[in-house]
Amino acid sequence: MPAGSLHGRPPVRRDGAEGSLRTSLGGLTTRGRSFLAAGTASAVCAFVLGQADLLRVGLLLAALPLVCVLVLHRTRYRVSASRRLSPAQVPARSEAGVHLRIDNVSRIPSGLLMLQDRVPYVLGPRPRFVLDRLEPGGRREVSYRVRSELRGRYSLGPLQLRLTDPFGMCELIRSFSARDTLTVVPRVEPLPPVRLSGTAGGYGDRRQRALALAGDDDVIPRGYRHGDDLRRVHWRSTARHGELMVRREEQPQRVRCTVLLDTRRAAYTGSGPGSPFEWAVSGAASVGMHLLERGFSVRLLTDAGMPAGSPDGGGFDSDSAEVAAALLDALAVIEQSEAGGLAHAYDVMRGGAGGGAREGLLIAFLGALDPDEASLLARMRQRTHRALAFTAQNGGGEGSSQAALREAGWTVVPGGPGAELARLWQEAHEGLGEGLKR
């Protein structure tokens, strides 16, 4: 994902209902309204008392704010603005830079300009800037920083431009329509490198040896490349595609892992950045990114099924940084569900296995469990070669459920807020024995 993008904004101009005189009159400041009220009162008193001089003072007081409104209303500033986020995706508790550029695209200089960018309160106070006179064709750049403790997607904008007269009698606000989105993803904790050697299907480091033997071949035909053996031309695919296609004769061993994230609201206590649920989300992100770097094909699964934003099939290819960003994007917006159990996740796993095949590695981040959920997880274990569970509710009397998982073949590592995932990952490596070797 690029660090940021530059978006053009339509110029602010005086047109339509937004630029109507009634709207301009509504922009009178407290000072302007006070002058208008004082002038009106002076004029009435002058009429009642027959004081011509007082009448002149009243007319002057009332005319000044009205003239300012008319001048500001007739101002034909044309200003364009752009915003750049750097980066557009940032981990929680980290800062992102927002850069604003203002261009005067009219032929006349601008007056004093006041800018205010609208940002959600979780990102900090709304930034305000005052720009001096902007010459025709001139440009000004300002920047500010935002920071969020909470993951999520946050809309920045619209940028508001405030026009005011030199006397402070009137203030008009114009808004640019476009917005930008800042994605705050879960924090990813680096994990110690351990040898993730699975079974039967060639998992973990075995994949490198398989690729060395098989090259780039698999069962799907691909386009002809210079140097390919003509004996490998797949004529049926060539006729269908209208170009030379060659056979991929071997299937490289794929390393697969399912990361199961328990999002049931009833399974967690507390809320906020330091809650058990947020610890579990950060743990799922850390493990997912770690496995992607080690060549695994990672599938993210929750109690509600595949989260929004998952590619077809729920798998994240390990060969693309963009797909790793998609995994973080999916975890950035994941919320707690009202689901009552993990049955739907089990159905997805059972349907994805196909023909009785077993999944590779199953890593779960779990909240509080009752006996029924522990029994369901035991059945999930039967469909995998290795299963590892991190419990996010440290304490809370989970002994019976954890014991049931261990009896079913799970490696259970208690965790929760304050626990270092890197240390727990090392403990899990030791606990898996033959499944996780040094």
C-alpha positions in Angstrom: 0.0 0.0 0.0 1.4 3.4 -0.9 2.3 5.7 1.9 -0.2 8.3 0.9 -2.0 9.8 -2.1 -2.7 13.3 -3.2 -6.3 14.2 -3.9 -7.5 17.3 -5.7 -10.3 19.3 -4.2 -12.8 21.5 -6.0 -12.2 25.2 -5.7 -14.1 27.2 -3.2 -16.1 29.8 -5.1 -19.1 32.1 -4.7 -22.0 30.3 -6.4 -25.4 28.8 -5.7 -27.2 28.8 -2.4 -23.9 28.5 -0.5 -22.9 31.9 -1.7 -26.4 33.6 -1.2 -26.6 36.9 0.5 -28.8 35.4 3.2 -26.0 32.9 4.0 -23.6 35.7 4.2 -25.8 37.7 6.6 -25.9 34.5 8.7 -22.1 34.8 9.0 -22.2 37.9 11.1 -20.0 37.5 14.2 -20.9 38.6 17.7 -19.1 41.9 17.0 -21.0 42.5 13.8 -24.4 41.7 15.4 -23.5 44.1 18.2 -22.7 46.9 15.8 -25.9 46.3 13.9 -28.0 46.2 17.1 -26.3 49.4 18.4 -26.8 51.2 15.1 -30.5 50.2 15.0 -31.1 51.3 18.6 -29.3 54.6 18.0 -31.4 55.2 14.9 -34.7 54.6 16.8 -33.6 56.8 19.7 -32.6 59.5 17.2 -36.0 59.3 15.5 -37.8 59.5 18.9 -35.6 62.3 20.3 -35.2 64.2 17.1 -31.4 64.1 17.3 -29.9 64.2 13.8 -26.4 63.6 15.0 -27.4 60.5 16.8 -29.1 59.3 13.7 -25.8 59.7 11.7 -24.0 57.7 14.4 -26.6 55.0 14.3 -26.5 54.7 10.5 -22.7 54.4 10.6 -22.8 51.7 13.2 -25.4 49.7 11.3 -23.8 50.2 7.9 -20.4 49.0 8.8 -21.2 45.3 9.4 -23.6 45.3 6.4 -20.8 46.7 4.1 -18.4 44.0 5.4 -21.0 41.4 4.6 -21.5 42.7 1.1 -17.7 42.9 0.5 -17.1 39.4 1.8 -20.1 38.2 -0.2 -18.7 39.7 -3.4 -15.3 38.3 -2.8 -14.4 36.0 -5.7 -11.7 33.9 -4.2 -11.0 30.6 -6.0 -9.0 28.3 -3.8 -8.1 24.6 -4.2 -6.8 22.3 -1.5 -5.2 18.8 -1.4 -4.4 16.5 1.5 -1.7 13.8 1.7 -1.5 11.1 4.4 1.9 9.7 5.3 1.4 6.9 5.8 -2.3 6.0 5.1 -2.1 2.9 7.2 -0.5 3.2 10.6 -0.3 0.9 13.7 -2.2 1.9 16.8 -0.4 4.2 19.2 1.8 5.5 16.3 1.6 8.9 14.5 0.7 9.7 11.0 1.4 13.0 9.2 -1.3 14.9 7.4 0.0 17.5 4.8 -2.4 20.2 3.5 -1.7 22.3 0.4 -3.7 25.4 -0.4 -3.5 27.0 -3.9 -4.9 30.3 -5.0 -6.1 29.7 -8.5 -7.8 33.1 -9.0 -6.3 36.2 -10.5 -6.7 38.3 -7.4 -4.9 38.0 -4.0 -6.7 36.5 -1.1 -7.2 38.0 2.3 -6.7 36.4 5.6 -7.6 32.7 5.4 -8.3 30.4 8.4 -8.3 26.7 7.9 -9.7 23.9 10.0 -9.6 20.2 9.2 -12.2 18.0 10.7 -10.8 14.9 12.4 -12.5 12.4 14.7 -11.9 13.2 18.4 -10.0 10.0 18.9 -7.2 11.3 16.6 -6.8 14.5 18.7 -8.0 18.1 18.5 -9.1 19.7 15.3 -6.1 21.5 13.7 -6.5 25.2 12.9 -4.2 27.3 10.7 -4.1 31.0 9.8 -2.7 31.9 6.4 -1.6 35.4 5.4 -2.4 37.0 2.1 -2.1 34.5 -0.7 -0.9 36.0 -4.0 -2.5 34.9 -7.4 -1.2 31.5 -8.2 0.4 31.2 -4.8 0.7 28.1 -2.6 0.9 27.4 1.1 1.6 24.1 2.8 0.8 23.2 6.4 0.9 19.9 8.2 -0.2 18.3 11.5 0.1 14.9 13.1 -2.6 12.5 14.4 -2.4 9.6 16.7 -4.9 7.0 17.8 -4.9 4.5 20.6 -7.8 2.6 19.0 -7.6 0.7 15.7 -10.2 1.4 13.0 -10.9 3.5 9.9 -11.2 7.2 10.4 -12.4 9.8 8.0 -10.4 13.0 7.7 -12.2 16.1 6.4 -13.8 17.9 4.9 -11.4 20.8 5.1 -13.1 24.0 6.1 -12.0 27.5 4.9 -13.0 30.5 6.9 -13.2 33.9 5.3 -13.3 37.0 7.4 -13.2 40.8 6.9 -10.4 43.0 8.5 -12.8 44.3 11.2 -14.1 40.9 12.3 -17.7 41.7 11.5 -18.5 38.7 9.3 -17.1 35.2 9.0 -18.1 32.8 6.2 -17.3 29.1 6.2 -16.7 27.1 3.0 -16.2 23.4 3.0 -14.4 21.2 0.5 -16.4 18.1 -0.3 -13.8 15.3 -0.5 -12.4 13.3 2.4 -9.5 10.9 3.1 -9.4 7.7 5.2 -6.7 6.9 7.7 -6.6 3.2 8.7 -5.3 2.4 12.1 -4.3 -1.2 12.2 -3.5 -3.4 15.3 0.0 -3.3 16.6 2.2 -6.1 15.3 4.7 -7.6 17.8 7.8 -9.2 16.3 7.9 -12.9 17.1 11.0 -15.0 17.5 11.8 -17.2 14.5 11.0 -20.9 15.2 10.9 -23.8 12.8 7.3 -24.4 12.0 7.5 -27.9 10.6 4.1 -29.5 10.2 3.2 -33.0 9.1 2.0 -34.9 6.1 1.4 -32.0 3.8 4.8 -30.3 3.9 4.4 -27.3 6.1 6.8 -24.6 7.4 10.3 -25.0 6.2 9.6 -28.0 4.0 8.0 -25.6 1.5 11.3 -24.2 0.6 12.7 -27.6 -0.3 9.5 -28.4 -2.3 9.8 -25.2 -4.2 13.4 -26.0 -5.0 12.4 -29.3 -6.5 9.2 -28.2 -8.2 10.2 -24.7 -9.4 7.2 -22.6 -10.3 5.2 -25.5 -11.7 1.7 -26.5 -10.6 -1.4 -28.0 -12.2 -2.7 -24.7 -13.7 -1.6 -23.9 -17.3 0.3 -20.6 -17.7 1.4 -18.4 -20.5 4.4 -19.4 -22.6 7.7 -17.9 -21.5 10.9 -17.7 -23.5 12.9 -20.8 -22.9 10.0 -23.1 -22.1 10.1 -26.6 -23.5 7.7 -26.8 -26.4 6.8 -30.3 -25.3 5.0 -28.8 -22.4 2.6 -26.8 -24.6 -1.0 -27.4 -23.5 -2.8 -27.3 -26.8 -6.3 -27.3 -25.4 -5.7 -24.2 -23.3 -3.8 -22.6 -26.2 -6.9 -23.0 -28.4 -9.1 -21.6 -25.7 -6.9 -18.5 -24.8 -5.6 -17.8 -28.3 -2.0 -17.8 -27.1 0.6 -20.4 -26.2 0.0 -22.0 -22.8 2.3 -24.5 -21.2 1.6 -27.2 -18.6 2.6 -26.8 -15.0 3.4 -30.4 -14.2 4.0 -30.3 -10.5 2.2 -28.9 -7.5 4.3 -27.2 -4.9 3.5 -28.0 -1.4 1.4 -25.2 0.2 1.9 -24.3 3.8 -1.5 -23.4 5.4 -2.5 -22.0 8.7 -5.9 -20.9 10.0 -5.9 -18.1 12.6 -9.1 -18.3 14.6 -10.1 -15.1 16.4 -12.8 -15.4 18.9 -14.9 -12.2 18.7 -17.8 -13.1 20.9 -18.8 -10.2 23.1 -19.8 -12.5 25.9 -16.3 -14.1 25.9 -14.5 -10.9 27.0 -14.6 -8.4 29.8 -13.7 -4.8 29.6 -13.1 -2.5 26.6 -10.6 0.0 25.3 -7.0 -0.4 24.1 -5.9 -2.5 27.1 -8.9 -4.9 27.0 -8.5 -8.7 26.5 -10.2 -8.5 23.1 -7.8 -5.9 21.8 -4.9 -8.1 23.0 -6.4 -11.0 21.0 -6.8 -8.9 17.9 -3.2 -7.7 18.1 -2.0 -11.3 18.7 -3.9 -12.5 15.6 -2.3 -9.7 13.6 1.2 -10.5 14.9 0.9 -14.2 14.3 -0.7 -13.7 10.9 2.1 -11.4 9.7 4.8 -13.6 11.2 3.5 -16.6 9.3 3.1 -14.7 6.1 6.7 -13.7 6.3 7.7 -17.4 6.8 5.8 -18.5 3.6 2.5 -19.7 5.1 -0.8 -19.2 3.4 -2.8 -17.7 6.2 -6.6 -17.8 6.5 -8.3 -15.5 9.0 -11.4 -17.0 10.6 -13.7 -15.7 13.3 -16.7 -17.2 15.2 -18.9 -15.3 12.6 -17.0 -16.8 9.6 -14.7 -14.9 7.2 -14.3 -11.3 8.2 -15.2 -8.5 5.7 -12.4 -7.8 3.3 -11.1 -11.4 3.1 -10.2 -12.5 -0.4 -12.2 -15.3 -1.9 -11.6 -18.5 0.1 -10.3 -16.6 3.0 -6.7 -17.2 2.2 -3.9 -14.6 2.2 -1.1 -15.4 -0.2 2.3 -15.1 1.2 3.9 -13.6 -1.9 2.4 -10.1 -1.8 2.8 -7.2 0.6 -0.5 -5.9 -0.6 -2.3 -9.0 0.7 -0.5 -8.6 4.0 -1.9 -5.1 4.2 -5.3 -6.6 3.4 -5.0 -8.8 6.5 -4.3 -5.8 8.7 -7.1 -3.9 7.1 -9.5 -6.7 7.9 -8.3 -6.8 11.6 -8.4 -3.0 11.8 -12.2 -2.9 11.6 -13.1 -6.2 13.2 -15.6 -5.8 16.0 -17.0 -8.0 18.7 -20.0 -10.1 17.6 -23.2 -11.1 19.3 -22.7 -14.8 18.3 -23.4 -17.3 21.0 -20.8 -19.9 20.0 -18.1 -21.1 17.6 -20.4 -23.4 15.6 -20.2 -21.3 12.5 -16.4 -21.2 12.5 -16.4 -25.0 12.8 -18.8 -25.3 9.8 -16.5 -23.1 7.7 -13.5 -25.3 8.6 -15.3 -28.4 7.9 -16.5 -27.2 4.6 -13.1 -25.9 3.6 -11.3 -29.1 4.3 -13.0 -30.9 1.5 -13.0 -34.7 1.1 -11.8 -35.4 4.6 -8.5 -33.5 4.2 -7.0 -32.1 7.3 -6.0 -28.5 7.8 -2.4 -27.7 8.5 -1.8 -25.5 11.6 -4.6 -24.0 13.6 -3.8 -21.1 15.9 -6.7 -19.7 18.0 -7.0 -16.6 20.2 -9.8 -17.3 22.6 -11.9 -15.6 25.2 -13.8 -17.3 28.0 -15.1 -20.8 27.1 -17.9 -22.9 28.4 -17.9 -26.8 28.2 -19.8 -26.7 24.9 -17.3 -24.4 23.2 -14.4 -26.5 24.5 -16.1 -29.6 23.1 -16.5 -27.9 19.7 -12.8 -26.8 19.7 -11.9 -30.4 20.4 -13.7 -31.4 17.2 -11.8 -28.7 15.3 -8.6 -30.2 16.6 -9.4 -33.4 14.9 -9.4 -31.6 11.5 -5.9 -30.2 11.9 -2.3 -31.5 12.2 -1.4 -29.1 15.0 -3.5 -26.8 17.1 -2.3 -23.9 19.4 -4.6 -21.8 21.6 -3.8 -18.5 23.3 -6.3 -17.5 25.9 -6.9 -13.8 26.3 -8.7 -13.9 29.6 -5.8 -14.3 32.1 -7.2 -15.8 35.2 -11.0 -16.1 35.5 -11.2 -19.8 36.4 -10.6 -21.3 32.9 -8.8 -24.4 34.3 -11.5 -26.9 33.3 -11.9 -25.6 29.7 -8.1 -25.4 29.2 -7.7 -28.9 30.6 -10.4 -30.2 28.1 -8.5 -28.5 25.2 -5.2 -30.1 26.3 -6.8 -33.5 26.5 -8.1 -33.0 22.9 -4.5 -32.3 21.7 -4.4 -28.5 21.8 -1.3 -26.7 23.1 -2.8 -24.1 25.4 -0.8 -21.0 26.4 -2.5 -18.6 28.9 -2.1 -15.0 27.9 -4.0 -11.7 28.1 -3.3 -7.9 28.6 0.2 -7.3 29.8 1.5 -10.7 28.6 4.3 -10.5 25.9 3.3 -12.4 22.9 6.9 -13.1 21.9 7.5 -14.9 25.2 4.2 -16.8 24.8 5.2 -17.7 21.2 8.4 -19.2 22.5 6.5 -21.2 25.1 4.1 -22.5 22.5 7.1 -23.5 20.4 8.4 -25.6 23.2 4.9 -27.0 24.0 4.2 -28.2 20.6 7.2 -30.6 20.7 7.6 -32.3 17.4 5.2 -29.7 15.8 7.4 -26.7 16.6 11.1 -27.6 16.6 14.1 -25.3 17.0 
